[in-house]
Amino acid sequence: MARLIVSILSSLDGYCAGPGGALTGLPMGAAFDVHNLECLRRGGTLLFGATTYPMFEGYWPQVDRGPGSDPVQREIAERVEASAKLLVSDHLRLRPDAPWVGTTTVVPRALAHAHIRQLKATPGPDLLVYGSHLLYCNLLAHGLVDELHLLVANVLLGGLGGGVPTFEPGLAQHWALRGQRRLPGSDIVALHYDCLPR
Protein backbone atom coordinates (compact mmCIF):
# COMPACT_ATOMS: atom_id res chain seq x y z
CA MET A 1 0.00 0.00 0.00
CA ALA A 2 1.09 3.58 -0.57
CA ARG A 3 2.48 5.53 2.37
CA LEU A 4 1.82 9.20 3.04
CA ILE A 5 5.07 11.09 3.64
CA VAL A 6 5.40 14.64 4.94
CA SER A 7 8.68 16.49 4.41
CA ILE A 8 9.01 19.83 6.16
CA LEU A 9 11.85 22.29 6.72
CA SER A 10 11.72 23.92 10.17
CA SER A 11 13.79 26.49 12.01
CA LEU A 12 15.47 25.55 15.29
CA ASP A 13 12.76 27.43 17.18
CA GLY A 14 9.91 25.61 15.47
CA TYR A 15 8.76 27.70 12.51
CA CYS A 16 8.22 26.44 8.96
CA ALA A 17 7.93 30.01 7.64
CA GLY A 18 8.60 33.51 8.87
CA PRO A 19 6.13 36.35 9.37
CA GLY A 20 3.47 36.45 6.67
CA GLY A 21 4.52 33.00 5.45
CA ALA A 22 7.87 34.25 4.11
CA LEU A 23 10.33 31.44 3.33
CA THR A 24 13.36 33.65 2.76
CA GLY A 25 14.86 32.95 6.20
CA LEU A 26 15.10 29.19 5.61
CA PRO A 27 18.15 27.63 3.87
CA MET A 28 16.61 26.17 0.71
CA GLY A 29 19.85 25.46 -1.09
CA ALA A 30 21.46 22.57 -2.93
CA ALA A 31 21.34 20.12 0.01
CA PHE A 32 17.62 20.81 0.46
CA ASP A 33 17.03 20.17 -3.25
CA VAL A 34 18.88 16.83 -3.12
CA HIS A 35 16.76 15.70 -0.17
CA ASN A 36 13.55 16.70 -1.97
CA LEU A 37 14.62 14.80 -5.07
CA GLU A 38 15.28 11.67 -3.00
CA CYS A 39 11.73 11.87 -1.67
CA LEU A 40 10.31 12.52 -5.14
CA ARG A 41 11.94 9.38 -6.49
CA ARG A 42 9.73 7.41 -4.08
CA GLY A 43 6.57 9.39 -4.64
CA GLY A 44 3.82 9.07 -7.19
CA THR A 45 1.27 11.64 -6.03
CA LEU A 46 1.96 15.11 -4.64
CA LEU A 47 -0.51 16.60 -2.15
CA PHE A 48 -0.91 20.37 -1.91
CA GLY A 49 -2.84 22.99 -0.04
CA ALA A 50 -4.04 26.21 -1.64
CA THR A 51 -0.94 28.21 -0.66
CA THR A 52 1.83 25.81 -1.69
CA TYR A 53 0.33 24.70 -5.00
CA PRO A 54 0.58 28.16 -6.64
CA MET A 55 4.14 28.49 -5.33
CA PHE A 56 5.16 25.22 -7.01
CA GLU A 57 3.19 26.07 -10.15
CA GLY A 58 4.88 29.45 -10.38
CA TYR A 59 8.40 28.06 -10.01
CA TRP A 60 8.96 24.54 -11.35
CA PRO A 61 7.55 24.92 -14.89
CA GLN A 62 10.01 27.79 -15.40
CA VAL A 63 13.14 25.86 -14.38
CA ASP A 64 15.76 25.60 -17.12
CA ARG A 65 15.94 22.04 -18.44
CA GLY A 66 18.60 22.65 -21.07
CA PRO A 67 21.91 20.75 -21.34
CA GLY A 68 23.79 23.15 -19.06
CA SER A 69 21.11 23.37 -16.36
CA ASP A 70 21.42 22.12 -12.79
CA PRO A 71 20.72 18.36 -12.96
CA VAL A 72 18.99 18.19 -9.57
CA GLN A 73 16.65 21.11 -10.31
CA ARG A 74 15.99 19.70 -13.77
CA GLU A 75 15.02 16.26 -12.44
CA ILE A 76 12.83 17.77 -9.73
CA ALA A 77 11.03 19.87 -12.35
CA GLU A 78 10.52 16.83 -14.57
CA ARG A 79 9.27 14.64 -11.75
CA VAL A 80 6.92 17.30 -10.36
CA GLU A 81 5.47 17.83 -13.82
CA ALA A 82 4.96 14.09 -14.39
CA SER A 83 3.49 13.37 -10.93
CA ALA A 84 -0.21 13.17 -10.22
CA LYS A 85 -1.19 16.11 -8.02
CA LEU A 86 -3.99 16.40 -5.49
CA LEU A 87 -4.93 19.95 -4.54
CA VAL A 88 -7.06 20.21 -1.40
CA SER A 89 -8.97 23.47 -1.55
CA ASP A 90 -12.48 24.85 -1.28
CA HIS A 91 -11.77 27.97 -3.33
CA LEU A 92 -8.74 27.56 -5.60
CA ARG A 93 -9.61 26.65 -9.18
CA LEU A 94 -7.23 25.85 -12.03
CA ARG A 95 -7.15 28.02 -15.12
CA PRO A 96 -7.79 26.10 -18.36
CA ASP A 97 -4.29 27.07 -19.53
CA ALA A 98 -2.56 26.21 -16.23
CA PRO A 99 0.63 24.16 -16.72
CA TRP A 100 -0.53 21.17 -14.65
CA VAL A 101 -4.25 21.16 -15.37
CA GLY A 102 -3.99 17.67 -16.90
CA THR A 103 -2.24 16.11 -13.89
CA THR A 104 -4.06 17.89 -11.04
CA THR A 105 -7.24 16.85 -9.25
CA VAL A 106 -8.93 19.46 -7.04
CA VAL A 107 -10.74 18.04 -4.00
CA PRO A 108 -12.76 20.04 -1.45
CA ARG A 109 -11.57 19.79 2.13
CA ALA A 110 -14.69 17.85 3.24
CA LEU A 111 -13.84 15.03 0.82
CA ALA A 112 -10.06 15.08 1.19
CA HIS A 113 -9.68 12.43 3.88
CA ALA A 114 -11.78 9.86 2.03
CA HIS A 115 -9.93 10.58 -1.21
CA ILE A 116 -6.53 10.27 0.46
CA ARG A 117 -7.51 7.03 2.22
CA GLN A 118 -8.52 5.62 -1.15
CA LEU A 119 -5.15 6.60 -2.66
CA LYS A 120 -3.30 5.05 0.29
CA ALA A 121 -5.23 1.80 -0.08
CA THR A 122 -4.05 1.43 -3.66
CA PRO A 123 -0.77 -0.40 -4.33
CA GLY A 124 1.75 1.95 -5.87
CA PRO A 125 4.18 4.79 -5.20
CA ASP A 126 3.92 6.89 -2.07
CA LEU A 127 2.03 10.15 -1.52
CA LEU A 128 4.20 13.13 -0.71
CA VAL A 129 3.50 16.47 0.99
CA TYR A 130 5.99 19.36 0.88
CA GLY A 131 5.08 22.44 2.86
CA SER A 132 1.30 22.92 2.91
CA HIS A 133 1.32 23.57 6.66
CA LEU A 134 -2.45 23.53 7.25
CA LEU A 135 -2.87 20.40 5.16
CA TYR A 136 -0.15 18.32 6.79
CA CYS A 137 -1.19 19.37 10.31
CA ASN A 138 -4.75 18.32 9.50
CA LEU A 139 -3.53 14.99 8.12
CA LEU A 140 -1.37 14.46 11.21
CA ALA A 141 -4.34 15.20 13.48
CA HIS A 142 -6.40 12.53 11.71
CA GLY A 143 -3.73 9.82 11.68
CA LEU A 144 -3.21 9.81 7.92
CA VAL A 145 0.56 10.45 7.91
CA ASP A 146 2.82 7.39 7.90
CA GLU A 147 6.25 8.96 7.68
CA LEU A 148 7.73 12.33 8.63
CA HIS A 149 10.94 13.92 7.37
CA LEU A 150 11.63 16.84 9.70
CA LEU A 151 14.51 18.94 8.41
CA VAL A 152 15.84 21.13 11.21
CA ALA A 153 17.61 24.17 9.80
CA ASN A 154 20.38 26.11 11.51
CA VAL A 155 18.35 29.33 11.80
CA LEU A 156 16.04 31.03 14.29
CA LEU A 157 12.98 32.78 12.91
CA GLY A 158 11.23 33.85 16.12
CA GLY A 159 13.35 36.98 16.42
CA LEU A 160 11.87 38.24 13.17
CA GLY A 161 8.51 38.62 14.86
CA GLY A 162 7.17 35.09 14.91
CA GLY A 163 5.97 33.16 11.91
CA VAL A 164 4.12 29.97 10.99
CA PRO A 165 4.61 27.25 13.65
CA THR A 166 5.81 23.94 12.25
CA PHE A 167 3.15 22.04 14.20
CA GLU A 168 -0.26 23.25 15.32
CA PRO A 169 -1.25 22.88 19.00
CA GLY A 170 -3.07 19.70 19.98
CA LEU A 171 -1.15 17.17 17.89
CA ALA A 172 -0.43 14.19 20.15
CA GLN A 173 0.94 11.36 18.03
CA HIS A 174 3.98 9.26 18.89
CA TRP A 175 6.77 8.72 16.42
CA ALA A 176 9.60 6.20 16.12
CA LEU A 177 12.93 7.64 15.01
CA ARG A 178 13.98 5.74 11.91
CA GLY A 179 17.16 7.65 11.18
CA GLN A 180 18.99 10.93 11.44
CA ARG A 181 21.68 12.52 9.35
CA ARG A 182 23.23 15.81 8.41
CA LEU A 183 22.37 16.77 4.86
CA PRO A 184 25.70 16.74 2.97
CA GLY A 185 27.18 20.17 2.43
CA SER A 186 24.84 21.88 4.89
CA ASP A 187 24.05 22.41 8.56
CA ILE A 188 20.53 20.97 8.18
CA VAL A 189 19.74 17.88 10.28
CA ALA A 190 17.24 15.45 8.76
CA LEU A 191 15.15 13.49 11.28
CA HIS A 192 13.23 10.59 9.77
CA TYR A 193 10.26 9.25 11.74
CA ASP A 194 7.65 6.51 11.33
CA CYS A 195 4.23 7.04 12.88
CA LEU A 196 3.44 4.56 15.67
CA PRO A 197 -0.03 3.00 15.60
CA ARG A 198 -2.51 4.66 17.93
C-alpha positions as CSV (number, residue, x, y, z in Angstrom):
1,M,0.0,0.0,0.0
2,A,1.1,3.6,-0.6
3,R,2.5,5.5,2.4
4,L,1.8,9.2,3.0
5,I,5.1,11.1,3.6
6,V,5.4,14.6,4.9
7,S,8.7,16.5,4.4
8,I,9.0,19.8,6.2
9,L,11.9,22.3,6.7
10,S,11.7,23.9,10.2
11,S,13.8,26.5,12.0
12,L,15.5,25.5,15.3
13,D,12.8,27.4,17.2
14,G,9.9,25.6,15.5
15,Y,8.8,27.7,12.5
16,C,8.2,26.4,9.0
17,A,7.9,30.0,7.6
18,G,8.6,33.5,8.9
19,P,6.1,36.4,9.4
20,G,3.5,36.5,6.7
21,G,4.5,33.0,5.4
22,A,7.9,34.2,4.1
23,L,10.3,31.4,3.3
24,T,13.4,33.7,2.8
25,G,14.9,32.9,6.2
26,L,15.1,29.2,5.6
27,P,18.1,27.6,3.9
28,M,16.6,26.2,0.7
29,G,19.9,25.5,-1.1
30,A,21.5,22.6,-2.9
31,A,21.3,20.1,0.0
32,F,17.6,20.8,0.5
33,D,17.0,20.2,-3.3
34,V,18.9,16.8,-3.1
35,H,16.8,15.7,-0.2
36,N,13.5,16.7,-2.0
37,L,14.6,14.8,-5.1
38,E,15.3,11.7,-3.0
39,C,11.7,11.9,-1.7
40,L,10.3,12.5,-5.1
41,R,11.9,9.4,-6.5
42,R,9.7,7.4,-4.1
43,G,6.6,9.4,-4.6
44,G,3.8,9.1,-7.2
45,T,1.3,11.6,-6.0
46,L,2.0,15.1,-4.6
47,L,-0.5,16.6,-2.2
48,F,-0.9,20.4,-1.9
49,G,-2.8,23.0,0.0
50,A,-4.0,26.2,-1.6
51,T,-0.9,28.2,-0.7
52,T,1.8,25.8,-1.7
53,Y,0.3,24.7,-5.0
54,P,0.6,28.2,-6.6
55,M,4.1,28.5,-5.3
56,F,5.2,25.2,-7.0
57,E,3.2,26.1,-10.1
58,G,4.9,29.4,-10.4
59,Y,8.4,28.1,-10.0
60,W,9.0,24.5,-11.4
61,P,7.5,24.9,-14.9
62,Q,10.0,27.8,-15.4
63,V,13.1,25.9,-14.4
64,D,15.8,25.6,-17.1
65,R,15.9,22.0,-18.4
66,G,18.6,22.7,-21.1
67,P,21.9,20.7,-21.3
68,G,23.8,23.1,-19.1
69,S,21.1,23.4,-16.4
70,D,21.4,22.1,-12.8
71,P,20.7,18.4,-13.0
72,V,19.0,18.2,-9.6
73,Q,16.6,21.1,-10.3
74,R,16.0,19.7,-13.8
75,E,15.0,16.3,-12.4
76,I,12.8,17.8,-9.7
77,A,11.0,19.9,-12.4
78,E,10.5,16.8,-14.6
79,R,9.3,14.6,-11.7
80,V,6.9,17.3,-10.4
81,E,5.5,17.8,-13.8
82,A,5.0,14.1,-14.4
83,S,3.5,13.4,-10.9
84,A,-0.2,13.2,-10.2
85,K,-1.2,16.1,-8.0
86,L,-4.0,16.4,-5.5
87,L,-4.9,20.0,-4.5
88,V,-7.1,20.2,-1.4
89,S,-9.0,23.5,-1.5
90,D,-12.5,24.8,-1.3
91,H,-11.8,28.0,-3.3
92,L,-8.7,27.6,-5.6
93,R,-9.6,26.7,-9.2
94,L,-7.2,25.9,-12.0
95,R,-7.1,28.0,-15.1
96,P,-7.8,26.1,-18.4
97,D,-4.3,27.1,-19.5
98,A,-2.6,26.2,-16.2
99,P,0.6,24.2,-16.7
100,W,-0.5,21.2,-14.6
101,V,-4.2,21.2,-15.4
102,G,-4.0,17.7,-16.9
103,T,-2.2,16.1,-13.9
104,T,-4.1,17.9,-11.0
105,T,-7.2,16.9,-9.2
106,V,-8.9,19.5,-7.0
107,V,-10.7,18.0,-4.0
108,P,-12.8,20.0,-1.4
109,R,-11.6,19.8,2.1
110,A,-14.7,17.9,3.2
111,L,-13.8,15.0,0.8
112,A,-10.1,15.1,1.2
113,H,-9.7,12.4,3.9
114,A,-11.8,9.9,2.0
115,H,-9.9,10.6,-1.2
116,I,-6.5,10.3,0.5
117,R,-7.5,7.0,2.2
118,Q,-8.5,5.6,-1.2
119,L,-5.1,6.6,-2.7
120,K,-3.3,5.0,0.3
121,A,-5.2,1.8,-0.1
122,T,-4.0,1.4,-3.7
123,P,-0.8,-0.4,-4.3
124,G,1.7,2.0,-5.9
125,P,4.2,4.8,-5.2
126,D,3.9,6.9,-2.1
127,L,2.0,10.1,-1.5
128,L,4.2,13.1,-0.7
129,V,3.5,16.5,1.0
130,Y,6.0,19.4,0.9
131,G,5.1,22.4,2.9
132,S,1.3,22.9,2.9
133,H,1.3,23.6,6.7
134,L,-2.4,23.5,7.2
135,L,-2.9,20.4,5.2
136,Y,-0.2,18.3,6.8
137,C,-1.2,19.4,10.3
138,N,-4.7,18.3,9.5
139,L,-3.5,15.0,8.1
140,L,-1.4,14.5,11.2
141,A,-4.3,15.2,13.5
142,H,-6.4,12.5,11.7
143,G,-3.7,9.8,11.7
144,L,-3.2,9.8,7.9
145,V,0.6,10.5,7.9
146,D,2.8,7.4,7.9
147,E,6.3,9.0,7.7
148,L,7.7,12.3,8.6
149,H,10.9,13.9,7.4
150,L,11.6,16.8,9.7
151,L,14.5,18.9,8.4
152,V,15.8,21.1,11.2
153,A,17.6,24.2,9.8
154,N,20.4,26.1,11.5
155,V,18.4,29.3,11.8
156,L,16.0,31.0,14.3
157,L,13.0,32.8,12.9
158,G,11.2,33.8,16.1
159,G,13.3,37.0,16.4
160,L,11.9,38.2,13.2
161,G,8.5,38.6,14.9
162,G,7.2,35.1,14.9
163,G,6.0,33.2,11.9
164,V,4.1,30.0,11.0
165,P,4.6,27.3,13.7
166,T,5.8,23.9,12.3
167,F,3.1,22.0,14.2
168,E,-0.3,23.2,15.3
169,P,-1.2,22.9,19.0
170,G,-3.1,19.7,20.0
171,L,-1.1,17.2,17.9
172,A,-0.4,14.2,20.1
173,Q,0.9,11.4,18.0
174,H,4.0,9.3,18.9
175,W,6.8,8.7,16.4
176,A,9.6,6.2,16.1
177,L,12.9,7.6,15.0
178,R,14.0,5.7,11.9
179,G,17.2,7.7,11.2
180,Q,19.0,10.9,11.4
181,R,21.7,12.5,9.4
182,R,23.2,15.8,8.4
183,L,22.4,16.8,4.9
184,P,25.7,16.7,3.0
185,G,27.2,20.2,2.4
186,S,24.8,21.9,4.9
187,D,24.1,22.4,8.6
188,I,20.5,21.0,8.2
189,V,19.7,17.9,10.3
190,A,17.2,15.5,8.8
191,L,15.2,13.5,11.3
192,H,13.2,10.6,9.8
193,Y,10.3,9.2,11.7
194,D,7.6,6.5,11.3
195,C,4.2,7.0,12.9
196,L,3.4,4.6,15.7
197,P,0.0,3.0,15.6
198,R,-2.5,4.7,17.9
